Amino acid sequence: MPYLSASKIVVSAEQREQLDRLIRKPTSPQHQVMRAKIILWAAEDRGVRETVRALGVTRAMVQHWRRRWLCAPERASVAERLADAPRSGAPATFTPENICAIVALACELPAASGQAFTHWTAQGLAEEAVRRAMVPSISERSVGRFLQEADLKPHQVRMGLTPKPDERFEIKCQAICETYRQAPQRAAQGERTVSVDEMSGIQALERAAPTQPPRPGRPERREFEYIRHGTQTLIAGFDVVSGEVFGEVGATRTEEDFARFLDPLLKRDPELKRWHRVADNLNIHVSESVRSAWWPKSRG
């Protein structure tokens, strides 16, 4: 009696592309990759026995996923077709509403709940959820799992700066861009354009022991302990046309330091007709001592 042939598997061009992408992606789970290969082999009219030998899987597994693909709703995505079927078991302890309420609580500041601490912990969220009657009881572990699934880390802080709106931002930005654009033309006319800025808080460190050079079978060894010699500040200028960089390193960053940096800069080319300086709105850039050192000599 001849064997019955397996039902034909039809895969659209879009589904084939998604299956191929799933197989090629290095981070794809291997069980998903194997299921995708079974479907692609079936779409190429390869039999169950041939698929079993080539992929090294059981006959039951090949038949199961071929059948799952055929029985899936027409609009089901590739991911839904290859996903594990829902398993029977005890009902979930927490409803989606409970989980959403706990996640929303984690997005609040503890002070809004009258708490003295500044950041939520899993224990604090569990206690607050019970106090607010969100759930009768819950463990720290369950709260931690919900936070992980929502990609929430209420214990972490990232510093930021809220930008203050400036109605003249577009005008200022256009003026700076125009200054850079015209820099080559102005240089040909005896004018110079420089961009100035500072880097403060540079650590002056010294290794506690000298670095040992590499040896056969051993890489270079560098001492991880160091001696701290305080911090330094770099004030530097960049010639927009020539690319020349010039700077000064000192212990502080005051308006006197900035004015002292500008003075030799102006004296380098006393025959220039005009200087154009681009800087941010730091207070030392527009102080009285800087204006007196810069503007009379820059002649514009």
C-alpha positions as CSV (number, residue, x, y, z in Angstrom):
1,M,0.0,0.0,0.0
2,P,1.6,3.3,-1.0
3,Y,2.3,6.0,1.6
4,L,0.1,9.1,1.5
5,S,1.9,12.2,0.4
6,A,2.1,15.1,2.7
7,S,-0.1,18.1,2.1
8,K,1.5,20.8,0.0
9,I,2.8,23.9,1.9
10,V,2.3,27.2,0.2
11,V,4.5,30.2,1.2
12,S,4.1,33.6,-0.2
13,A,7.1,35.7,-1.4
14,E,6.7,38.0,1.7
15,Q,6.6,35.0,4.0
16,R,9.6,33.4,2.4
17,E,11.6,36.6,2.9
18,Q,10.6,36.7,6.6
19,L,11.6,33.1,7.0
20,D,14.9,33.6,5.3
21,R,15.6,36.7,7.5
22,L,14.8,34.7,10.6
23,I,17.2,32.0,9.6
24,R,20.0,34.4,8.8
25,K,19.6,36.6,11.9
26,P,22.4,35.6,14.4
27,T,20.2,36.3,17.5
28,S,17.2,34.2,16.3
29,P,16.3,31.4,18.8
30,Q,17.5,28.1,17.4
31,H,14.1,26.5,17.8
32,Q,12.5,29.2,15.7
33,V,15.3,28.7,13.1
34,M,14.6,25.0,12.9
35,R,10.8,25.6,12.5
36,A,11.5,28.1,9.7
37,K,13.7,25.6,7.9
38,I,11.1,22.9,8.1
39,I,8.5,25.2,6.5
40,L,10.9,26.3,3.7
41,W,11.8,22.7,2.9
42,A,8.1,21.8,2.8
43,A,7.5,24.8,0.5
44,E,10.1,23.3,-1.9
45,D,8.1,20.0,-2.1
46,R,10.7,18.1,0.0
47,G,9.2,15.2,1.8
48,V,8.9,14.6,5.5
49,R,11.5,11.8,5.4
50,E,14.0,13.9,3.5
51,T,13.5,16.8,5.9
52,V,14.0,14.5,8.9
53,R,17.3,13.2,7.5
54,A,18.7,16.6,6.4
55,L,17.8,18.6,9.5
56,G,18.3,15.9,12.1
57,V,14.9,16.2,13.8
58,T,12.1,13.8,14.5
59,R,9.4,12.9,12.1
60,A,6.8,14.0,14.7
61,M,8.4,17.5,14.8
62,V,8.3,17.9,11.0
63,Q,4.7,16.8,10.8
64,H,3.6,18.9,13.7
65,W,5.0,22.2,12.3
66,R,3.8,21.4,8.8
67,R,0.3,20.9,10.3
68,R,0.6,24.0,12.4
69,W,1.4,26.1,9.3
70,L,-1.5,24.6,7.3
71,C,-4.0,25.1,10.2
72,A,-3.0,28.7,11.0
73,P,-5.4,31.5,10.1
74,E,-4.8,33.0,6.7
75,R,-3.9,36.4,8.2
76,A,-1.5,35.0,10.8
77,S,2.0,36.4,10.6
78,V,5.1,34.2,10.3
79,A,5.9,34.9,14.0
80,E,2.5,33.7,15.1
81,R,2.7,30.6,12.9
82,L,6.0,29.6,14.4
83,A,5.2,30.5,18.0
84,D,4.5,28.0,20.7
85,A,0.8,27.2,21.2
86,P,-0.7,28.4,24.5
87,R,-0.3,25.7,27.2
88,S,-2.8,24.6,29.7
89,G,-2.1,25.2,33.4
90,A,-3.1,27.2,36.4
91,P,-4.7,30.6,35.7
92,A,-2.4,33.6,35.9
93,T,-2.1,35.0,39.4
94,F,-2.1,38.6,38.2
95,T,-4.4,40.0,35.5
96,P,-3.1,42.4,32.7
97,E,-4.8,45.2,34.6
98,N,-2.8,44.4,37.8
99,I,0.4,44.4,35.8
100,C,-0.4,47.7,34.1
101,A,-1.2,49.3,37.4
102,I,2.1,48.2,38.9
103,V,4.1,49.4,35.9
104,A,2.3,52.7,36.0
105,L,3.2,53.0,39.7
106,A,6.8,52.4,38.9
107,C,6.6,55.4,36.5
108,E,5.6,57.7,39.4
109,L,8.0,59.4,41.7
110,P,8.0,57.9,45.2
111,A,7.3,61.3,46.7
112,A,3.9,61.3,45.1
113,S,3.0,58.3,47.3
114,G,4.4,60.1,50.4
115,Q,7.5,57.9,50.5
116,A,10.7,59.2,52.0
117,F,13.0,57.4,49.6
118,T,13.9,58.8,46.2
119,H,13.8,55.7,43.9
120,W,11.5,52.7,43.8
121,T,12.8,49.3,44.5
122,A,11.0,46.0,43.9
123,Q,10.2,45.7,47.6
124,G,9.0,49.3,47.8
125,L,6.7,48.8,44.7
126,A,5.3,45.5,46.1
127,E,4.5,47.1,49.4
128,E,2.9,50.2,47.8
129,A,0.9,48.0,45.4
130,V,-0.6,46.1,48.3
131,R,-1.2,49.3,50.3
132,R,-3.1,50.8,47.3
133,A,-5.1,47.5,47.0
134,M,-3.8,47.0,43.5
135,V,-3.3,43.3,44.4
136,P,-3.9,41.3,47.6
137,S,-0.3,40.3,47.8
138,I,2.8,40.2,45.5
139,S,6.4,39.2,45.8
140,E,9.5,41.3,45.0
141,R,10.4,38.7,42.4
142,S,7.1,39.1,40.5
143,V,7.5,42.9,40.5
144,G,11.0,42.5,39.2
145,R,9.7,40.3,36.4
146,F,7.1,42.9,35.4
147,L,9.7,45.7,35.4
148,Q,12.0,43.6,33.3
149,E,9.3,42.8,30.7
150,A,8.4,46.6,30.5
151,D,12.2,47.5,30.3
152,L,11.8,49.8,33.3
153,K,14.7,50.5,35.7
154,P,13.4,52.9,38.3
155,H,16.6,52.6,40.4
156,Q,18.7,54.1,37.6
157,V,19.2,57.8,36.9
158,R,20.5,59.6,33.8
159,M,21.4,63.2,34.1
160,G,20.0,65.5,31.5
161,L,19.4,69.2,30.7
162,T,16.0,70.4,29.7
163,P,16.6,72.9,26.9
164,K,15.1,76.3,27.4
165,P,13.1,77.6,24.5
166,D,14.7,80.4,22.5
167,E,12.5,82.3,20.1
168,R,15.6,83.5,18.2
169,F,17.2,80.1,17.9
170,E,16.7,79.8,14.2
171,I,18.1,83.3,13.6
172,K,21.2,82.6,15.7
173,C,21.8,79.2,14.1
174,Q,21.5,80.7,10.6
175,A,24.0,83.5,11.6
176,I,26.6,80.9,12.9
177,C,26.2,78.7,9.8
178,E,26.6,81.8,7.6
179,T,29.8,82.7,9.5
180,Y,31.3,79.3,8.8
181,R,30.2,79.4,5.1
182,Q,31.8,82.8,4.5
183,A,35.0,82.0,6.4
184,P,37.1,81.1,3.3
185,Q,36.0,84.2,1.4
186,R,36.7,86.4,4.4
187,A,40.2,84.8,4.8
188,A,41.0,85.9,1.3
189,Q,40.1,89.5,2.3
190,G,42.4,89.5,5.4
191,E,39.8,88.4,8.0
192,R,40.1,85.3,10.2
193,T,37.4,83.1,11.7
194,V,38.0,81.1,14.9
195,S,35.8,78.8,16.9
196,V,36.6,78.8,20.6
197,D,35.6,76.5,23.4
198,E,36.8,74.9,26.7
199,M,37.1,71.5,28.3
200,S,37.1,71.7,32.0
201,G,37.7,69.1,34.6
202,I,40.4,67.2,32.8
203,Q,42.0,64.8,35.3
204,A,45.8,65.1,35.7
205,L,46.7,61.5,36.5
206,E,50.0,59.8,37.0
207,R,50.5,56.0,37.1
208,A,51.6,54.7,40.4
209,A,54.2,52.6,38.7
210,P,55.8,52.8,35.2
211,T,54.3,50.8,32.3
212,Q,56.1,47.6,31.5
213,P,56.8,46.9,27.8
214,P,55.5,43.7,26.2
215,R,57.5,40.5,26.3
216,P,57.1,37.3,24.3
217,G,54.0,35.6,25.5
218,R,53.0,38.6,27.7
219,P,51.3,41.8,26.6
220,E,52.1,45.3,27.8
221,R,51.4,45.8,31.5
222,R,49.9,49.0,32.7
223,E,49.5,50.0,36.4
224,F,45.8,50.5,37.2
225,E,46.5,52.6,40.3
226,Y,47.2,56.2,39.8
227,I,48.1,59.4,41.6
228,R,45.6,62.3,41.2
229,H,47.1,65.7,40.6
230,G,43.9,67.6,40.5
231,T,42.2,68.8,37.3
232,Q,43.1,71.1,34.5
233,T,41.1,73.2,32.0
234,L,41.8,73.4,28.3
235,I,40.9,76.6,26.4
236,A,41.3,76.1,22.7
237,G,40.6,77.8,19.4
238,F,40.2,76.3,16.0
239,D,40.9,78.2,12.8
240,V,37.9,77.4,10.6
241,V,39.8,77.8,7.3
242,S,43.3,76.5,8.0
243,G,42.4,73.9,10.6
244,E,45.1,75.1,13.0
245,V,44.4,74.4,16.6
246,F,45.9,76.5,19.4
247,G,45.2,76.2,23.1
248,E,46.2,77.0,26.7
249,V,46.0,74.7,29.8
250,G,45.4,76.1,33.2
251,A,44.0,75.3,36.6
252,T,40.9,77.5,36.3
253,R,38.4,78.7,33.8
254,T,37.6,82.3,34.7
255,E,37.0,85.4,32.6
256,E,40.6,86.4,33.3
257,D,41.8,83.1,31.9
258,F,39.7,83.5,28.8
259,A,40.9,87.1,28.3
260,R,44.5,86.0,28.7
261,F,44.0,83.3,26.1
262,L,42.6,85.8,23.6
263,D,45.3,88.3,24.0
264,P,48.2,86.3,22.3
265,L,45.7,85.1,19.8
266,L,45.1,88.6,18.6
267,K,48.8,89.5,18.6
268,R,49.6,86.6,16.3
269,D,48.3,88.5,13.3
270,P,48.3,92.2,14.1
271,E,47.8,93.1,10.4
272,L,44.5,91.3,10.1
273,K,41.6,93.6,9.3
274,R,39.0,91.7,11.3
275,W,38.5,88.7,13.5
276,H,35.3,86.6,13.7
277,R,34.9,84.5,16.9
278,V,32.3,81.8,17.3
279,A,31.6,80.7,20.9
280,D,28.7,79.6,23.1
281,N,26.8,81.7,25.6
282,L,29.0,80.9,28.6
283,N,29.2,83.9,30.9
284,I,33.0,84.2,30.6
285,H,32.7,84.6,26.9
286,V,30.8,87.9,27.2
287,S,32.3,89.3,30.4
288,E,33.5,92.9,30.6
289,S,37.2,91.9,30.7
290,V,36.8,89.8,27.6
291,R,35.0,92.5,25.7
292,S,37.7,95.0,26.5
293,A,40.4,92.6,25.4
294,W,38.7,91.4,22.3
295,W,36.4,94.0,20.7
296,P,38.8,97.0,20.4
297,K,41.5,94.9,18.8
298,S,39.1,92.8,16.6
299,R,37.7,95.9,15.0
300,G,34.4,94.1,14.4
